[in-house]
């Protein structure tokens, strides 16, 4: 494979620049993919690029993603049509009477829905959006809280989708034996600086101990004058029609270990609840299922475009170039912080967080062993980098779903939330640097 060196970073740079200029995330991702394909194949780039597109859209992962995203959209549409979300937000409105209480409520709900990051952001965004609108809180702030909490809480709970995945990575990369996976995971928890800092900072921003700044502060001023948030009517509904499906979806996901089963059975649960109550006819039920599914097409387009760019970047050798460049400058004390920065950067560039994590664990852990660097600290740094990239990548699946549930554009998230996320990110860098020298 031809090596493109530093030029392999060009498609990612094109995506970031175009996204901020055009505010069109999917189109920017596709432009980046075209640039990469031209670099690979010159003027005959069209067919190879289409081959990548066919490969992505024919994969089991893409089909799974479409179904999960679509079913989530269907569930949200049903929750709204049944009045379940309105019943829940009316209860929330009685308790969350101030800005601090409302954002704390969003943070706490995110902690409760710990089983999966997608379920978390979609539940919190859908449930709390109208509550924040009533108080003229910017949806960008709600998106920041949703995203900060979702992957952070999921990764520190071992029975979540993230927790199970991270344990499997530690076992497969030789950090620990299979029977010691859970024990080792708990030993690693205090060293997962970014998830812990992310949860803490989100709470401190939510309750006003840390003040908002930069574009987020401007978003507060815009929210005060936004017509979208001044014309709110109180709608009635039974909160149980929202809570019962969410609880059962969470239980099914825990029991089966598969979020797709949880969302699919969630539709069945909604039918069993709503049709006997005559909240809607069968035809209306199916109409909401279809309309909710189609509402997620924009989300699916962004994530699909990110997958296409990921495969183009792989052909360009971007991962090998970055890892090779960093590897030559490693030292035992610096390895943890470099691992954190490397995994974060690659995750943001590729938009595929678990994939980067799965690549970096078997590469970085043997280096830690050979250098005598603290292995558990390095493993925690890889995990933290995975979470940080999920929060910082504005075209990644988690942020895209967060924006869908809070009804903002991905570029709005990038401008307002990313500067706020620099607080836990920089703090984590300092902690990994200090811990590397202290424990190395």
C-alpha positions in Angstrom: 0.0 0.0 0.0 1.3 3.4 -0.9 2.3 5.6 2.0 0.9 9.1 2.0 2.5 10.3 5.2 1.3 13.5 6.5 -0.9 14.0 3.5 -3.1 11.2 4.8 -4.5 13.8 7.2 -5.8 16.0 4.4 -9.3 14.4 4.1 -9.9 15.0 7.8 -8.7 18.6 7.5 -11.1 19.1 4.6 -14.0 17.7 6.6 -13.4 20.0 9.6 -12.9 23.2 7.5 -15.9 22.5 5.3 -18.2 21.6 8.2 -17.5 25.0 9.9 -17.9 26.9 6.6 -21.0 25.2 5.2 -22.6 23.8 8.4 -23.4 20.7 6.4 -21.8 17.7 8.3 -22.8 14.8 5.9 -21.8 16.8 2.8 -18.5 17.7 4.4 -17.7 14.1 5.3 -18.5 13.0 1.7 -16.2 15.7 0.3 -13.5 14.5 2.6 -14.1 10.9 1.3 -13.9 12.2 -2.3 -10.6 14.0 -1.6 -9.2 10.8 -0.2 -10.4 8.7 -3.1 -8.8 11.2 -5.6 -5.6 10.9 -3.7 -5.7 7.1 -3.9 -7.0 6.7 -7.5 -6.6 10.0 -9.3 -9.2 10.7 -12.0 -10.5 7.2 -11.9 -11.7 7.6 -8.3 -15.5 7.2 -8.9 -15.8 3.4 -9.1 -13.4 2.7 -6.1 -15.3 5.2 -4.1 -18.6 3.5 -4.9 -17.1 0.2 -4.0 -16.4 1.7 -0.5 -19.9 3.0 -0.3 -21.3 -0.5 -1.3 -19.0 -2.1 1.3 -20.2 0.2 4.1 -23.9 -0.1 3.3 -23.7 -3.9 2.8 -22.0 -4.5 6.2 -23.8 -6.0 9.2 -22.6 -3.1 11.3 -24.3 -0.5 9.0 -27.6 -2.6 8.9 -27.5 -2.8 12.7 -26.9 0.9 12.9 -29.8 1.8 10.6 -32.2 -0.4 12.5 -31.2 0.8 16.0 -31.3 4.5 14.9 -34.6 4.0 13.1 -36.2 2.2 15.9 -35.1 4.9 18.3 -36.7 7.5 16.1 -39.9 5.4 16.0 -39.9 5.2 19.8 -39.5 8.9 20.3 -42.3 9.6 17.8 -44.6 7.1 19.7 -43.6 8.7 23.1 -44.7 12.1 21.8 -47.9 10.8 20.1 -49.0 9.0 23.2 -48.4 12.0 25.4 -45.9 10.0 27.5 -43.1 12.4 27.1 -45.4 15.4 27.9 -46.6 13.6 31.0 -43.0 13.1 32.1 -41.9 16.6 31.3 -44.9 18.0 33.2 -43.7 16.1 36.3 -40.2 17.3 35.7 -41.5 20.9 35.4 -43.0 20.7 38.9 -39.6 19.7 40.3 -37.2 21.5 37.9 -38.4 25.0 38.5 -35.1 26.7 38.0 -32.2 26.4 35.5 -29.9 24.6 37.9 -32.6 22.1 38.9 -33.5 21.4 35.3 -29.9 20.8 34.2 -29.2 18.8 37.3 -32.2 16.7 36.5 -30.9 16.1 33.0 -27.5 15.1 34.5 -29.1 12.8 37.0 -31.4 11.1 34.4 -28.3 10.5 32.3 -26.7 8.7 35.3 -29.9 6.6 35.7 -30.0 5.5 32.1 -26.5 4.1 32.3 -26.9 0.9 30.2 -26.0 2.4 26.8 -24.8 5.8 25.5 -27.3 5.9 22.6 -30.2 5.0 24.9 -29.0 7.6 27.4 -28.7 10.6 25.0 -32.0 9.8 23.2 -33.9 9.4 26.5 -32.4 12.5 28.2 -32.7 14.7 25.1 -36.3 13.7 24.4 -37.4 13.8 28.0 -35.7 17.1 29.0 -35.9 19.2 25.8 -39.3 20.8 26.5 -38.4 21.3 30.2 -35.3 23.3 29.2 -37.3 25.1 26.5 -39.8 26.3 29.1 -37.0 28.0 31.0 -35.4 29.3 27.9 -32.3 27.3 28.4 -30.2 26.7 25.3 -30.6 23.3 23.8 -26.9 23.4 23.2 -26.4 23.2 26.9 -28.7 20.3 27.2 -26.7 18.6 24.4 -23.5 19.2 26.3 -24.8 17.6 29.4 -26.3 14.7 27.5 -23.1 13.9 25.7 -20.8 14.5 28.7 -22.8 12.1 30.8 -23.7 9.3 28.3 -20.4 7.6 27.4 -18.8 8.7 30.7 -21.3 6.9 32.9 -21.6 4.0 30.6 -17.8 3.3 30.6 -17.5 3.2 34.4 -20.4 0.8 34.9 -19.2 -2.7 34.1 -22.6 -4.1 33.1 -23.2 -1.4 30.4 -22.4 -1.9 26.7 -19.3 0.2 27.1 -18.2 -1.6 30.3 -18.5 -5.0 28.7 -16.6 -3.9 25.6 -13.7 -2.4 27.6 -13.4 -5.5 29.8 -13.1 -7.6 26.6 -10.4 -5.3 25.3 -8.3 -5.6 28.4 -8.6 -9.4 28.4 -7.8 -9.8 24.7 -4.8 -7.4 24.8 -3.3 -9.2 27.8 -3.9 -6.6 30.5 -5.5 -9.4 32.6 -6.7 -13.0 32.4 -10.3 -13.7 31.4 -11.3 -14.7 35.0 -9.8 -11.4 36.3 -11.6 -9.1 33.9 -14.1 -7.6 36.3 -11.6 -7.3 39.1 -9.1 -5.6 36.9 -11.8 -3.3 35.5 -12.6 -2.1 39.1 -8.9 -1.4 39.7 -8.7 0.6 36.5 -11.8 2.8 37.4 -9.9 5.4 39.6 -7.5 5.9 36.7 -10.2 6.7 34.1 -9.6 10.4 34.5 -11.6 11.7 31.6 -14.9 9.9 32.3 -14.7 10.9 35.9 -13.7 14.5 35.1 -16.4 14.7 32.4 -19.1 13.7 34.8 -17.9 16.1 37.5 -17.5 19.0 35.1 -20.9 18.4 33.5 -22.4 18.6 37.0 -20.5 21.7 38.0 -21.5 23.5 34.8 -25.1 22.3 35.2 -25.5 23.7 38.7 -23.6 26.9 38.0 -20.5 26.3 40.1 -18.5 26.5 36.9 -19.7 29.4 34.7 -20.4 28.9 31.0 -18.1 30.8 28.6 -17.4 31.4 25.0 -20.0 30.4 22.4 -22.1 28.6 25.1 -22.5 31.8 26.9 -23.7 33.4 23.7 -26.2 30.5 23.2 -27.8 31.5 26.6 -28.3 35.0 25.3 -29.8 33.8 22.0 -32.1 31.4 23.9 -33.6 34.2 25.9 -34.8 35.9 22.6 -35.6 32.7 20.7 -39.2 32.5 19.5 -38.9 28.7 19.5 -38.7 28.8 23.3 -41.3 31.4 24.1 -44.3 29.8 22.5 -44.7 26.7 24.6 -48.0 25.1 25.4 -48.6 22.7 28.2 -49.6 19.3 26.8 -51.1 16.5 28.9 -50.1 12.9 29.1 -49.5 9.9 31.3 -45.8 9.7 32.3 -46.1 6.0 32.7 -46.5 5.7 28.9 -42.9 7.0 28.7 -41.4 5.5 31.9 -42.7 1.9 31.5 -41.2 1.4 27.9 -37.9 3.0 29.0 -37.5 0.8 32.0 -38.4 -2.3 30.1 -36.1 -1.4 27.2 -33.3 -0.9 29.7 -34.1 -4.3 31.3 -34.2 -6.1 28.0 -31.0 -4.5 26.9 -29.2 -5.6 30.1 -30.7 -9.1 29.9 -29.8 -9.7 26.2 -26.7 -7.6 25.9 -28.1 -6.1 22.7 -29.6 -2.7 22.3 -31.3 -3.7 19.0 -33.4 -6.2 20.9 -34.3 -3.6 23.5 -35.5 -1.1 20.9 -37.4 -3.7 18.9 -39.2 -5.0 21.9 -39.8 -1.4 22.9 -42.0 -1.0 19.9 -44.0 -4.1 20.9 -44.3 -2.7 24.5 -45.6 0.6 23.2 -48.2 -1.2 21.1 -49.3 -3.3 24.1 -49.6 -0.1 26.2 -51.0 2.5 23.7 -53.5 0.5 21.6 -55.6 -0.9 24.6 -55.8 2.6 26.0 -57.0 3.9 22.6 -54.4 6.6 22.6 -54.1 5.9 18.9 -55.4 3.6 16.3 -53.3 0.8 14.7 -52.9 2.9 11.6 -51.8 5.9 13.6 -49.4 3.7 15.5 -47.8 2.5 12.3 -47.7 6.0 10.8 -45.7 7.2 13.8 -43.4 4.2 13.6 -42.6 5.0 10.0 -42.4 8.8 10.4 -40.1 8.4 13.5 -37.9 6.0 11.5 -37.6 8.5 8.6 -36.9 11.3 11.0 -33.5 9.6 11.7 -32.5 9.6 8.0 -30.3 12.7 8.6 -28.6 10.9 11.5 -28.0 7.8 9.4 -26.6 9.9 6.6 -24.0 11.5 8.8 -22.9 8.3 10.4 -22.8 6.5 7.0 -20.7 9.3 5.6 -18.3 8.9 8.6 -18.0 5.2 8.0 -17.1 5.9 4.3 -14.5 8.4 5.3 -13.2 5.9 7.9 -12.6 3.3 5.2 -10.9 5.8 2.9 -8.6 6.9 5.7 -7.7 3.3 6.3 -6.7 2.9 2.6 -4.6 6.1 2.9 -2.8 4.6 5.9 -3.7 7.4 8.2 -3.8 5.2 11.4 -0.4 3.6 10.7 1.2 7.0 10.0 -0.1 8.6 13.2 0.7 5.6 15.4 4.1 5.2 13.8 4.9 8.9 14.3 3.9 8.8 17.9 5.6 5.5 18.7 9.0 6.8 17.9 8.8 9.4 20.6 7.5 7.2 23.5 9.0 7.0 27.0 7.6 5.1 30.1 6.5 8.2 31.9 4.9 9.9 28.9 3.2 6.8 27.5 -0.1 7.2 29.4 -0.7 10.8 28.4 0.4 10.1 24.8 -1.9 7.1 24.7 -4.8 9.3 25.8 -4.0 12.0 23.2 -3.4 9.5 20.4 -6.7 7.6 21.0 -8.6 10.8 21.3 -7.1 12.3 18.1 -7.6 9.1 16.1 -11.2 8.7 17.3 -12.1 12.3 16.4 -10.4 12.0 13.0 -12.1 8.7 12.1 -15.4 9.0 14.0 -15.2 5.3 15.0 -14.4 5.1 18.7 -14.7 1.5 19.6 -12.9 0.6 16.4 -9.9 2.8 17.3 -10.0 1.5 20.8 -9.8 -2.1 19.5 -6.9 -1.2 17.3 -4.9 0.7 19.9 -5.2 -1.7 22.8 -3.2 -4.5 21.2 -0.7 -2.0 19.9 -0.1 0.2 22.9 -0.3 -2.3 25.8 2.7 -4.4 24.6 4.6 -1.2 24.3 3.7 -0.3 27.9 4.9 -3.8 29.0 8.2 -3.5 27.1 8.9 0.1 28.3 7.9 -0.7 31.9 5.2 1.8 31.9 2.2 1.3 34.3 -0.1 -1.0 32.4 -3.3 -0.3 34.2 -2.7 3.5 33.9 -2.1 3.1 30.2 -5.2 0.9 29.7 -7.2 3.6 31.6 -5.8 6.2 29.3 -6.9 4.3 26.2 -10.4 4.0 27.6 -10.5 7.7 28.5 -9.3 8.6 25.1 -12.2 6.6 23.6 -14.7 8.4 25.7 -13.1 11.8 25.0 -13.2 11.2 21.2 -16.9 10.2 21.5 -17.6 13.6 23.1 -15.5 15.7 20.9 -16.2 14.2 17.4 -19.1 16.3 16.1 -19.8 13.9 13.3 -19.6 10.8 15.4 -22.6 8.6 16.3 -23.0 9.7 19.9 -22.9 13.5 19.1 -25.1 13.0 16.1 -27.8 11.2 18.1 -27.4 13.8 20.9 -28.1 16.6 18.4 -31.1 14.6 17.0 -32.7 14.2 20.4 -32.1 17.9 21.4 -32.9 19.1 17.9 -29.8 21.2 17.2 -27.3 21.0 14.4 -24.0 19.1 14.8 -22.0 22.2 14.0 -23.9 24.1 16.8 -22.7 21.4 19.2 -19.1 21.7 17.9 -19.1 25.5 18.4 -20.6 25.5 21.9 -19.9 22.2 23.6 -16.3 21.4 22.5 -14.8 24.5 24.2 -16.6 23.5 27.4 -15.2 19.9 27.0 -11.7 21.3 27.0 -11.9 21.6 30.8 -12.1 17.8 31.5 -9.9 17.1 28.5 -7.0 19.4 29.7 -7.5 18.2 33.3 -7.1 14.6 32.1 -4.0 15.4 30.2 -2.4 16.9 33.4 -3.5 14.0 35.5 -2.1 11.4 33.0 1.1 13.3 32.7 1.5 13.5 36.5 0.4 9.9 37.1 2.9 8.7 34.4 5.8 10.2 36.3 4.5 9.2 39.7 3.8 5.6 38.9 6.3 5.0 36.1 
